[in-house]
Amino acid sequence: MRYRLTFIAGLATGYVLGTRAGRERYEQLRKTAQRITQNPAVRNTAESAALTGREAASKALGTVSAKVGDRLPGSVGDRVRSLRERRSPDEDDWGTSNT
């Protein structure tokens, strides 16, 4: 019950502060966020982070596969093998683009 009351109090506080700020402040924040996300330096950094993440995920997959080996249930092992066979080496399956 205590957590529910805390949540409701926080929700009410956020609502009051949000309504006082109004639409003008919302538009100002939205424009600032858009300007930041369209900055070339930010985009390059995000793409670099995505590439580093993909490389780390690939290394982790190899390490985990080597350690787990045949201890996976048959259906899981079959699924992993079929996914590896379908994927081309240059395919970007993480949903990022090279912009």
N, C-alpha and C positions, 0 to 999 in steps of 0.2 A: 504494500500500500504506500509506503514511503517513497518508493521509486516512481510510482504512478503520479503521486502528487508533485514530485520534483520535475517530472517530465511535463506535466500540465502547466506548472509555473514557468518553466522554460519556454514552452510553446506560447503561452500568453505574452511573455516578455518579448519574444521575437515578433509576434504579431503586432504588438503596440509599437515597437521600434520601427518595424517595417512600414506600417501605415503612416507613421509620422514622417518618414523619409520621403514617401510618395513616389510617384511615377518619374519625376524629374531625376531624382537620385538613381533610380533603377536604370534609366536610359544612360546616365553618365557612366555608371559602372559597366553596363553592357558595351558601350563604345570603347571604354578603356580596355576591357577584356578582348574585344575584337582587334584593337590596335596591337595589343601584345601578341596575340596568336598569329597575326599576319606579318610580324616582324621577321625578316629573313634570318637573323641570328637565332631567334627562338626556334624557328622551323628547322634550321640546320642542327641545332642542339637536340631537338626532339628526334629527328631522324637518326642522329648518331646514337642516341640512347636506345632507340628501337633496334638498330643494328647490333649494338653491344648485347642487348637482351636476347636477340635471336641466336647470337653466337654462344652465349652462356647456356641457353636452353638446349642447343644442339650438343654441347659438351656434357651437360647434365644427363641428357638422354643416353648418350654413349656410356657414361659412367654407371648409371643406374641399370642399363641393360646388361652391362658386363657383370655387375654384382648380383643382379637378380637371376639372370640366366634362365634355367629350366624350372625354377621354382614358381613361375607364374602358372595359373590354371590354363588349360589348353585353349579355351575360347579367347582368353585375353591375349595369349601369345599369337594366335592366328590373326586376331584383329590387328595387332601391332605390325606383324609381318605384311599384311595386306596393305596397310596404310603406307608403309615404307616403299613397297613396290609400286604403288600408284603415284607417289609423289616424284616429280622431276627435281633434279638437284638445284635448278635455278628458280623454282617456284617459291613465291613469297606467300606462305600460308598464315601469316600473322596479321593480315589486314592493313599493312602499311604500304605506302607508295614511295617510289623513288623520286620525290619532287625536290 
